[in-house]
Amino acid sequence: MTTENDNVKEIFPTISVEKELQKSYLDYAMSVIVGRALPDVRDGLKPVHRRALFAMRELGVFFNRPYVKSARIVGDVIGKYHPHGDTAAYDTIVRMAQDFSMRYPLVDGQGNFGSLDGDSAAAMRYTEARMTKIDREIVTDLDKETVDFVPNYDNSLNEPSVMPSKIPNLLVNGSSGIAVGMATNIPPHNLTEVIDGLIGMIDDPNVTVHELMSIITGPDFPTGALICGRAGIREAYETGRGVITMRALTHVEKSKGGKREAIIITEVPYQQNKAHLVEKIALLVKDKRIESISEVRDESDRQGLRVVIELKKDENADVVINQLYKMTPMQKSFGINFLAIVNNKPEVLNIKQILEHFISHRKVIVYRRTAFELRKAEEKAHILEGLNIAINNLDDVVALIKASRNPQEAKEELIARYSLSDIQAQTILDMRLQRLTGLEREKIAAEYEAILKDITRLKEILADENLITKIIKDEFLEIRETYGDDRRTEIIEAVDEFLPEDLIAPEDMVVTVTHSGYIKRNPATLYRSQHRGGKGVKGVKNIEEDFVSSLYVASTLDTFLFFTNYGKVFWRKVYQLPMAGRTARGKAIVNLLHLAEGEKVAAILPVSSFDDENMEKTIMMVTKFGRIKKTSLQEFRRPLRKGKRALTIREGDEIIAAHILGGDDTILMMTRQGLSIHFHESDIRTMGRTAAGVTGMRLREADTVVSAIVVSSDDSILVVTENGYGKRSPIGEYRIQKRGGKGIFGIKQSERNGDVIVATQVDDEVEIILISDRGKMIRMDLSTVRVIGRTTQGVRLINLDDEEKVVGMDSVAKDNSTDEDEESDGEE
């Protein structure tokens, strides 16, 4: 007998509150994790970002189309794909348009989209937006069945489950989000470095995280600034979690009187509010927690960020900067957490795993795209086969159609007589009469041949994974070429970080560089002191066509600056240079610095320190097209292992020399046609590191600069020509002129002499080595070459065969060495 209570239980079954709460909360948590807060490892987008870009694509607001109202885009996003508040959708679009939030913005906004001071964007009815150029690389191939489409929230439309992105967006733009019980915080990176890392993984799938760190050096924030130390980066890249320290970029300017200094902030840490920073500094001054500051003002404008902190008279700027780092947001921490959705599950990944997932995603996309193109090509070929049958049997086909009572009968007759498919027969019936002309028939035949070649190519791609990998690599190279740029954020050593220098004992080293580009170091004690008249010991064993061209004595903690012809500068500490046997040549510089193809070292400058004692020193660079630039030595105090741009090189130009100037030097430039100009360094103003320089010498047509000399004494100038002639002339004969002139002759150019190869300053205590293009070398004592006038043609230095030319010259110390290791004429 059924009771009333039994009926109630059937209608309302008993449910455990605890189990229901667990199930409901778990469903909610997974919805937030997968469907809202965390990015997908493949395209680096959260669902709201993906839906916003897809809605803009469907609207057709591409980068080369007119802007549309932001409200129009927001309406499509929340009405079609994202059933949440319009404020949330608009805030997403605003952030994707902010160049201080996104390293590579995904929305091109017109109007007020907020500022670094924390100002909010204008209402969506006032602003306009469209896609950026880089967006096309994210949504490309969506219509080629490259990704799965899923129903939207009400099953009325379909939306992509992931974007077929060519851009490794998860790393290059980063992401942040708080889910239930977990959070992600991925910093932005430089696109060029990330693409290089992907290519490195394609070339060597076994590459280690440590090796990847030499390519992807660290986060690259849109606001620039500095990252202090590499320990946090290393930990994050290896484990997926780490903390890095960001610092504002500052420099110090002096007042006209030189008694007051001002700290200038030009870049702030990522996600820091500039207005709040200025307010915080002003509050510290008001509360007298920092008493060295007299005034704080924000001079930022359209040209860039500039916050001026004026100091009181005779205050030390370095002390104040350290106080500001400690007490204000000028120094902030960024907690890295590489958490992303992988196969619908949240995972913490290291840097290599992120790249691996993206490469796998690209392989799937390329495979599906190729399969789609193959299917479409085969369908097209199938139709063209039917048209070819109709054209080859044109009269019969026309007669058959004319004899048919209706289209259906004509179709059935065509299928029966020529074994056609339904679609082939229908295409023949739909064919316009103009396609029966001779030219159109030829076009159909040519199109059929082309489509067959495409089918063969596409099948080869699908059958060979190496071809798919090559396509992916070529696409990466194209992305890097189109969108790649330089780093904005510099990575410096942390003040309190344990550095390798801490383990290196200061010790004097002898660094030798050979003519063919080998470098090594040896302890100075190896070259023991001898009495006057000793025979010395061998520093490098003589090797055919090679010899020591430069020798430096430096501490293990000194820095060597290597300037290349491409306008880059590389740093190496002396202790990082290879130690080799006393008679060995050492290591090739091209391998030590990992130079690009065709790149070579143009100059090597040893620097003992970048402290205040060297503040007035500058580095001069000269190019073969006559450009000259002077840059403060302090501009080169922050090294990058991969090098930095030292000079913006114009097309076809290259650096031929670099020197350190002391403040009162003169410079002599010599050209291939024998012209020279001598001017004071004060004629050149000091410029920034990436400047292109000014005209040092106006050159004749087809002329180039071959040498640039910093004149250091009253010794003579040696000029050598390609036909083996040369001369020494007194420095006094090269009168001081103004920079930028055409100069005067340093040697008479003639058919006998040929072009000038090199010019250098010499004295009687050196010897020179001349090298010809046929490998001939001659070493000669310069005391045998007398000093003659500047306008003379010179004397023969080397006898050459017909068509033989001098291609190089180096000066070396007079050779008093012996092959004996332990021989000396003096007493021990």
SENUSE-631266 format. One line per 4 residues: their letters; for each residue x, y, z of C-alpha. Coordinates in steps of 0.5 Angstrom, whole numbers, plus 500, padded with zeros to 3 digits. Last residue first. Example, Ala and Ser with C-alpha at 12.3 -4.5 7.8 and 13.67 -1.06 7.14 Angstrom:
BEGIN
sa> 527 498 514 | 525 491 516
//
This chain:
BEGIN
eegd> 736 571 476 | 742 575 473 | 740 577 466 | 741 574 459
seed> 735 570 460 | 733 563 457 | 727 559 460 | 722 557 455
edts> 727 557 449 | 724 559 442 | 726 566 443 | 723 573 443
ndka> 726 580 442 | 721 581 437 | 720 589 436 | 713 590 438
vsdm> 707 589 433 | 704 593 428 | 699 590 423 | 697 591 416
gvvk> 692 588 411 | 690 587 404 | 697 588 400 | 695 587 392
eedd> 698 582 387 | 696 583 380 | 703 582 378 | 708 580 384
lnil> 709 584 390 | 715 587 393 | 714 590 399 | 715 597 403
rvgq> 716 601 396 | 717 609 398 | 712 614 399 | 708 618 394
ttrg> 709 625 397 | 704 630 400 | 705 629 407 | 713 630 407
ivrv> 718 624 409 | 720 620 415 | 725 615 414 | 723 607 414
tsld> 729 603 417 | 726 605 424 | 720 602 422 | 723 595 422
mrim> 720 590 417 | 716 584 417 | 713 581 411 | 708 576 409
kgrd> 705 573 403 | 699 570 403 | 696 571 396 | 692 577 398
sili> 698 580 401 | 700 581 408 | 704 587 411 | 707 586 418
ieve> 710 592 422 | 715 593 427 | 715 598 433 | 720 602 437
ddvq> 721 607 431 | 714 610 432 | 707 609 429 | 701 612 428
tavi> 696 608 423 | 694 608 416 | 691 603 412 | 689 600 405
vdgn> 690 606 401 | 688 605 394 | 693 604 388 | 700 607 389
resq> 703 606 382 | 697 609 379 | 697 615 383 | 694 617 390
kigf> 698 622 393 | 699 621 401 | 695 624 407 | 691 629 402
igkg> 687 634 405 | 680 634 408 | 673 634 405 | 670 637 411
grkq> 665 635 417 | 669 636 423 | 673 642 423 | 681 642 421
irye> 687 641 425 | 693 641 421 | 696 634 419 | 703 636 417
gips> 705 636 425 | 703 629 425 | 710 628 422 | 709 623 415
rkgy> 711 616 414 | 710 613 408 | 707 607 404 | 708 603 398
gnet> 706 595 397 | 701 596 391 | 695 596 396 | 697 603 400
vvli> 700 604 407 | 700 610 411 | 704 611 417 | 703 617 421
sdds> 709 620 425 | 710 620 433 | 708 627 436 | 703 624 441
svvi> 696 621 442 | 693 622 436 | 686 618 436 | 686 614 429
asvv> 681 612 425 | 682 608 419 | 679 606 412 | 674 611 411
tdae> 671 610 404 | 671 613 397 | 666 611 391 | 664 619 390
rlrm> 668 623 395 | 667 623 402 | 665 628 407 | 668 627 414
gtvg> 666 626 421 | 658 627 419 | 654 625 425 | 652 619 429
aatr> 647 614 428 | 644 614 435 | 643 608 439 | 648 609 445
gmtr> 646 616 446 | 650 622 443 | 656 626 446 | 657 632 441
idse> 663 632 436 | 667 638 435 | 670 637 442 | 674 631 439
hfhi> 679 636 436 | 680 635 428 | 684 632 423 | 682 630 416
slgq> 685 625 411 | 685 624 404 | 688 618 401 | 683 615 396
rtmm> 681 609 401 | 680 615 406 | 684 617 413 | 681 620 419
litd> 685 623 424 | 682 624 431 | 684 629 437 | 684 628 444
dggl> 682 633 450 | 676 629 453 | 680 622 454 | 677 618 448
ihaa> 676 611 448 | 677 608 441 | 672 605 436 | 674 603 429
iied> 671 600 422 | 664 600 424 | 659 598 418 | 655 602 412
geri> 651 598 407 | 645 600 409 | 645 605 415 | 648 603 422
tlar> 645 605 428 | 651 605 433 | 652 601 440 | 646 596 439
kgkr> 647 591 445 | 650 584 445 | 647 577 446 | 650 577 453
lprr> 647 584 455 | 651 588 459 | 649 595 463 | 655 599 464
feql> 655 601 456 | 652 608 457 | 657 610 462 | 662 610 457
stkk> 659 616 454 | 658 616 447 | 661 619 441 | 659 618 434
irgf> 663 619 427 | 660 617 420 | 665 617 414 | 662 612 410
ktvm> 667 607 413 | 664 608 420 | 667 611 426 | 666 610 433
mitk> 668 614 439 | 667 612 446 | 667 617 452 | 671 618 458
emne> 668 624 463 | 665 618 468 | 671 614 468 | 673 616 476
ddfs> 665 615 477 | 665 608 476 | 665 604 470 | 671 600 471
svpl> 677 597 468 | 675 598 461 | 679 594 455 | 677 596 448
iaav> 677 591 442 | 675 594 435 | 672 592 429 | 670 585 431
kege> 667 581 425 | 659 579 423 | 659 576 416 | 654 571 419
alhl> 652 573 426 | 657 573 432 | 657 568 437 | 661 572 442
lnvi> 667 566 443 | 665 563 437 | 667 569 433 | 673 571 437
akgr> 676 564 435 | 679 561 442 | 687 561 444 | 693 562 440
atrg> 697 557 444 | 704 558 446 | 703 560 453 | 697 555 454
ampl> 690 557 454 | 685 561 458 | 679 563 455 | 676 569 456
qyvk> 671 569 462 | 676 572 467 | 677 578 463 | 670 580 463
rwfv> 666 579 456 | 661 585 454 | 659 585 446 | 657 591 442
kgyn> 653 592 436 | 654 596 430 | 655 591 424 | 662 592 424
tffl> 663 589 431 | 665 592 437 | 668 588 443 | 668 591 450
ftdl> 673 588 455 | 671 588 462 | 676 588 468 | 675 583 474
tsav> 681 578 471 | 685 585 471 | 688 587 465 | 695 587 461
ylss> 693 588 453 | 696 585 447 | 694 586 440 | 696 584 433
vfde> 699 577 435 | 701 573 429 | 698 569 424 | 699 567 416
eink> 703 561 418 | 703 560 426 | 709 562 430 | 708 560 437
vgkv> 705 565 442 | 708 569 448 | 715 566 447 | 720 568 452
gkgg> 724 574 453 | 731 575 450 | 734 579 456 | 738 585 455
rhqs> 735 589 461 | 734 584 467 | 728 579 466 | 721 579 470
rylt> 717 573 469 | 712 572 463 | 708 567 466 | 707 572 472
apnr> 702 576 468 | 697 570 468 | 695 568 461 | 689 570 457
kiyg> 687 568 450 | 684 571 443 | 684 568 436 | 682 573 430
shtv> 686 572 424 | 691 578 427 | 692 575 434 | 689 577 440
tvvm> 693 577 447 | 691 578 454 | 696 578 459 | 692 577 466
depa> 693 581 473 | 689 578 478 | 683 580 482 | 680 573 485
ilde> 674 571 482 | 669 568 487 | 665 574 488 | 666 575 481
plfe> 661 570 479 | 655 574 483 | 651 572 489 | 645 577 488
dvae> 645 583 493 | 645 588 488 | 642 584 483 | 645 584 476
iiet> 641 587 470 | 636 585 466 | 634 591 461 | 626 591 459
rrdd> 625 594 452 | 627 588 448 | 628 590 440 | 623 588 435
gyte> 619 582 432 | 613 583 428 | 614 582 421 | 621 578 421
riel> 619 574 427 | 613 572 424 | 616 570 417 | 621 566 421
fedk> 616 563 425 | 612 561 419 | 618 558 416 | 619 554 422
iikt> 612 551 422 | 612 550 414 | 619 546 416 | 616 542 421
ilne> 610 540 417 | 615 538 411 | 619 534 417 | 612 530 419
dali> 612 527 412 | 605 524 409 | 601 530 410 | 606 534 406
eklr> 607 530 400 | 599 529 400 | 599 537 399 | 604 537 394
tidk> 601 532 390 | 594 535 390 | 597 542 388 | 600 539 382
liae> 593 536 380 | 590 543 381 | 595 546 377 | 594 541 371
yeaa> 586 542 372 | 587 550 372 | 591 549 365 | 585 545 362
iker> 580 549 364 | 584 555 362 | 585 552 355 | 577 551 354
elgt> 576 558 356 | 581 560 350 | 577 556 345 | 570 558 347
lrql> 566 553 351 | 566 557 357 | 562 563 354 | 556 558 354
rmdl> 556 558 361 | 556 552 365 | 550 550 370 | 549 544 366
itqa> 556 542 366 | 556 543 374 | 550 539 375 | 553 533 371
qids> 559 534 375 | 555 534 382 | 551 528 381 | 557 524 379
lsyr> 559 522 372 | 559 516 368 | 559 519 361 | 553 516 358
aile> 549 515 365 | 551 521 369 | 549 525 362 | 543 522 361
ekae> 541 523 368 | 543 530 368 | 539 532 362 | 533 528 365
qpnr> 533 533 371 | 534 539 366 | 528 538 362 | 525 535 356
saki> 532 532 353 | 534 533 346 | 538 539 347 | 542 537 353
lavv> 544 531 349 | 546 535 343 | 550 539 347 | 553 533 350
ddln> 555 530 343 | 558 536 340 | 562 538 346 | 565 531 348
niai> 572 533 350 | 569 539 353 | 564 535 357 | 569 530 359
nlge> 574 536 361 | 568 539 365 | 567 533 369 | 575 533 370
liha> 574 540 373 | 569 538 378 | 573 532 381 | 579 537 381
keea> 575 542 385 | 573 537 390 | 580 534 390 | 583 541 391
krle> 578 542 397 | 580 536 400 | 587 537 400 | 586 544 402
fatr> 582 541 408 | 588 536 410 | 593 542 409 | 589 546 414
ryvi> 588 540 419 | 596 538 419 | 598 546 419 | 593 547 425
vkrh> 595 540 429 | 603 542 428 | 602 549 430 | 598 546 437
sifh> 604 541 438 | 609 547 437 | 605 551 442 | 605 545 447
eliq> 613 544 446 | 614 552 448 | 610 552 454 | 613 545 456
kinl> 620 549 455 | 618 555 459 | 616 551 465 | 609 549 466
vepk> 604 549 472 | 597 545 470 | 590 547 469 | 586 541 466
nnvi> 582 542 459 | 587 539 455 | 592 544 458 | 590 550 461
alfn> 595 555 464 | 599 556 470 | 606 559 469 | 606 563 476
igfs> 611 569 476 | 611 573 482 | 613 580 480 | 616 584 485
kqmp> 616 592 486 | 622 597 486 | 620 604 484 | 613 603 488
tmky> 616 607 494 | 620 606 500 | 626 601 498 | 627 604 491
lqni> 626 611 493 | 632 610 499 | 636 607 494 | 635 613 489
vvda> 636 618 494 | 643 615 496 | 645 615 489 | 643 622 488
nedk> 648 625 493 | 646 632 496 | 650 638 495 | 644 642 494
klei> 637 639 495 | 635 634 490 | 630 635 484 | 626 629 483
vvrl> 623 630 475 | 618 625 473 | 619 624 465 | 615 619 461
gqrd> 614 619 453 | 614 624 448 | 606 625 448 | 608 628 455
sedr> 611 627 462 | 613 632 466 | 611 630 473 | 614 634 479
vesi> 618 633 485 | 621 638 489 | 627 639 494 | 629 632 496
seir> 634 630 501 | 630 630 507 | 626 623 505 | 622 621 511
kdkv> 620 628 512 | 613 627 512 | 612 632 506 | 618 628 503
llai> 615 621 504 | 608 624 501 | 611 627 495 | 614 620 493
kevl> 608 617 494 | 604 622 490 | 609 621 484 | 608 613 485
hakn> 601 614 485 | 601 618 479 | 605 613 475 | 601 607 477
qqyp> 605 601 477 | 603 595 472 | 610 594 470 | 615 598 473
veti> 616 605 471 | 621 608 465 | 623 615 465 | 625 617 472
iiae> 630 623 472 | 633 624 479 | 636 631 479 | 642 634 481
rkgg> 645 641 484 | 652 644 485 | 653 643 477 | 652 650 476
kske> 647 649 470 | 644 643 474 | 646 636 474 | 642 630 471
vhtl> 641 623 474 | 638 617 470 | 633 613 472 | 629 606 470
armt> 624 604 475 | 626 597 478 | 623 590 477 | 625 584 482
ivgr> 623 577 480 | 619 572 483 | 619 565 481 | 614 559 479
gtey> 614 554 473 | 620 550 475 | 625 551 471 | 623 558 467
aeri> 621 561 474 | 627 559 478 | 632 562 472 | 628 568 472
garg> 628 569 480 | 635 568 480 | 637 573 474 | 638 579 478
cila> 634 586 477 | 629 587 472 | 629 594 469 | 624 599 466
gtpf> 621 597 459 | 613 599 460 | 611 594 455 | 615 589 459
dpgt> 620 584 457 | 620 578 461 | 627 574 461 | 633 572 457
iism> 629 568 452 | 635 565 448 | 641 564 453 | 635 562 457
lehv> 633 556 452 | 640 553 454 | 638 553 461 | 631 550 460
tvnp> 635 544 456 | 635 543 448 | 633 536 447 | 628 538 441
ddim> 634 541 437 | 632 545 431 | 625 545 433 | 627 547 440
gilg> 631 553 437 | 626 555 432 | 621 556 438 | 627 559 442
dive> 628 564 437 | 620 566 436 | 620 567 444 | 626 572 443
tlnh> 623 576 437 | 617 576 441 | 619 579 447 | 616 577 453
ppin> 610 578 457 | 609 576 465 | 605 570 466 | 601 571 473
tamg> 596 565 474 | 592 563 480 | 589 557 484 | 584 555 489
vaig> 578 558 485 | 581 562 479 | 585 568 479 | 587 571 473
ssgn> 594 574 469 | 596 573 462 | 603 574 458 | 603 578 452
vlln> 609 575 449 | 608 568 453 | 601 566 452 | 601 569 445
piks> 606 564 442 | 603 568 435 | 601 563 429 | 594 562 433
pmvs> 589 557 431 | 584 560 436 | 581 555 441 | 574 553 442
penl> 572 557 436 | 565 559 436 | 558 556 434 | 551 560 434
sndy> 544 559 437 | 546 553 442 | 544 558 447 | 551 559 451
npvf> 555 558 444 | 556 551 441 | 563 549 439 | 567 550 434
dvte> 574 545 433 | 580 548 430 | 583 548 423 | 577 547 419
kdld> 579 552 414 | 575 558 416 | 579 559 422 | 585 560 418
tvie> 588 566 421 | 585 568 427 | 591 569 431 | 596 572 425
rdik> 590 576 423 | 591 579 430 | 598 582 429 | 595 587 425
tmra> 591 590 430 | 583 589 430 | 578 595 431 | 576 600 436
etyr> 572 606 437 | 571 610 444 | 565 614 446 | 559 609 447
maaa> 564 605 450 | 565 610 456 | 572 613 456 | 577 609 459
sdgd> 579 610 467 | 585 614 469 | 590 610 473 | 596 614 471
lsgf> 599 610 466 | 593 612 462 | 586 610 460 | 583 608 453
ngqg> 581 615 451 | 579 615 443 | 581 610 438 | 583 603 440
dvlp> 587 598 436 | 586 592 439 | 591 586 440 | 596 590 443
yrms> 603 587 443 | 607 588 450 | 600 589 453 | 599 593 459
fdqa> 602 600 457 | 600 599 450 | 593 599 452 | 588 596 447
mrvi> 587 589 450 | 586 592 456 | 580 596 454 | 577 590 450
tdya> 577 586 457 | 574 592 460 | 569 592 455 | 567 585 456
atdg> 567 586 464 | 563 592 463 | 558 589 459 | 556 584 464
hphy> 556 576 462 | 553 572 457 | 559 571 453 | 558 569 446
kgiv> 552 572 442 | 549 578 446 | 555 579 450 | 560 579 445
dgvi> 556 582 439 | 554 588 444 | 561 589 446 | 563 590 439
rask> 558 595 437 | 559 599 444 | 566 600 442 | 564 604 436
vypr> 567 602 429 | 574 603 426 | 574 603 419 | 578 597 415
nffv> 585 596 415 | 586 593 422 | 580 588 421 | 573 590 423
gler> 570 585 419 | 564 584 424 | 565 576 425 | 573 578 426
mafl> 571 583 431 | 566 577 435 | 572 572 434 | 577 577 438
arrh> 572 579 443 | 570 571 444 | 578 569 445 | 579 575 450
vpkl> 573 573 454 | 575 565 453 | 582 566 456 | 587 567 451
gdrv> 594 564 450 | 593 561 444 | 595 554 446 | 596 554 453
dpla> 589 556 454 | 588 562 459 | 585 561 466 | 580 565 469
rgvi> 573 564 465 | 571 557 462 | 577 552 465 | 578 555 472
vsma> 571 559 473 | 567 553 470 | 571 548 474 | 570 552 481
ydly> 563 552 479 | 562 545 478 | 566 543 484 | 562 548 488
skql> 556 544 486 | 558 537 487 | 561 539 494 | 555 543 496
ekev> 550 537 494 | 554 532 497 | 554 536 504 | 547 537 503
sitp> 545 530 502 | 539 529 497 | 532 526 499 | 528 525 493
fiek> 522 530 492 | 517 527 487 | 519 520 489 | 520 522 496
vndn> 513 525 496 | 509 519 493 | 512 515 499 | 510 520 504
ettm> 503 520 502 | 503 512 503 | 503 507 498 | 500 500 500
//
